[in-house]
Amino acid sequence: MLGALDPKPGETLVDCTAGLGGHAAAIATRLGPTGQVLLVDVDPANLAPATDSVRLRSGAPQVRSVAANFASVEAITAREGLRADLLLADLGFSSNQMADPLRGLSFAADAPLDMRLDPSLSGTAADLVAALPERSLADLIFELGEEPLARRIAKRLVEARRTEAITTTAQLARLVREAYGSRAASSRMNPATRTFMALRIAVNDELGALERLLDSIERGAANAASDRESWLSPACRVAIISFHSLEDRLVKRRFRAIAKSLETRGAETSRKPVEASEEESRGNPRSRSAKLRILRLRGRC
Ligand SMILES: C[S@@+](CC[C@H](N)C(=O)[O-])C[C@H]1O[C@@H](n2cnc3c(N)ncnc32)[C@H](O)[C@@H]1O
């Protein structure tokens, strides 16, 4: 990714998904002390370690951080008086969030069925499971989780909630397993995997936030190309890493549309996403499903 983004001394990085700051720190070393880094994350708990990991680099750029959803990153960047030369979004959750039992993102440990990345959100996964009509629950699990047994799972959840409140990850995992019945034994992955993913995407409105980020990128790119005020610099490089085909489809389509409409100004996007090598996938199993797409507002992909 570093090679594709080509960070240069004095440039500004806006990292929409700071996480623990791994990517930002790697880029920061190339920006040097005259560069700037704006770290954004919906999870305020991640911003302190992310800021430290950038600051601790030798010759670190100036760093500031804002706890917010990247759906509003355009306004935040403008408010901070910055213009992004490099824009990064590494979607989803960080390893510490997944490992935190209180978040309820994983079926590996019993925990409250929460799943919020942003603690200020009001609705949890338990609220969705308790309130959605069977049909809507089935659609959600099918569309966001691409779960073929979504209807059976929704039926089992609705049956169960008549007699017990479904409030923990262990309950949800058990009920999904029951809905799978004998098919659980032949399932390659834990039967609850897709249902958990669907609920996490819904609780955090992950596709809605991504659409709003892409709207901001499109607007910023058009303004930058017409020499109007923009939160993106005219030579901005944008990198989005997604882990889900629904996300990747949104990114691919929008990057292509932007590159096409600004073709005469030199905008480009790579035809194919960059995927993890065998070696990377072995070291970091989550990277197996990662797809990196780059949009360059001016030149050479
Ligand atoms: C995969 S991690 C990022 C890891 C980071 N690139 C690193 O190197 O450590 C994703 C991060 O994005 C954050 N996040 C997810 N959705 C977000 C959103 N809509 N707005 C802002 N941050 C978001 C999560 O809280 C999490 O910290």
The ligand as a Gaussian input file, in Angstrom:
#p B3LYP/6-31G(d) Opt

LIG

0 1
 C       -9.306000      -2.435000      10.581000
 S       -9.264000      -1.235000      11.863000
 C       -8.084000      -0.096000      11.305000
 C       -6.688000      -0.555000      11.599000
 C       -5.638000       0.488000      11.298000
 N       -5.517000       0.728000       9.882000
 C       -4.298000       0.076000      11.865000
 O       -3.310000      -0.031000      11.097000
 O       -4.211000      -0.131000      13.085000
 C      -10.763000      -0.374000      11.612000
 C      -10.986000       0.794000      12.554000
 O      -11.988000       1.602000      11.937000
 C      -12.871000       2.081000      12.908000
 N      -14.127000       2.371000      12.218000
 C      -15.012000       1.490000      11.709000
 N      -16.024000       2.136000      11.099000
 C      -15.760000       3.462000      11.213000
 C      -16.433000       4.635000      10.787000
 N      -17.583000       4.576000      10.112000
 N      -15.874000       5.833000      11.052000
 C      -14.685000       5.916000      11.739000
 N      -14.021000       4.825000      12.191000
 C      -14.546000       3.617000      11.922000
 C      -12.942000       0.999000      13.950000
 O      -13.339000       1.522000      15.187000
 C      -11.500000       0.466000      13.937000
 O      -10.733000       1.127000      14.904000

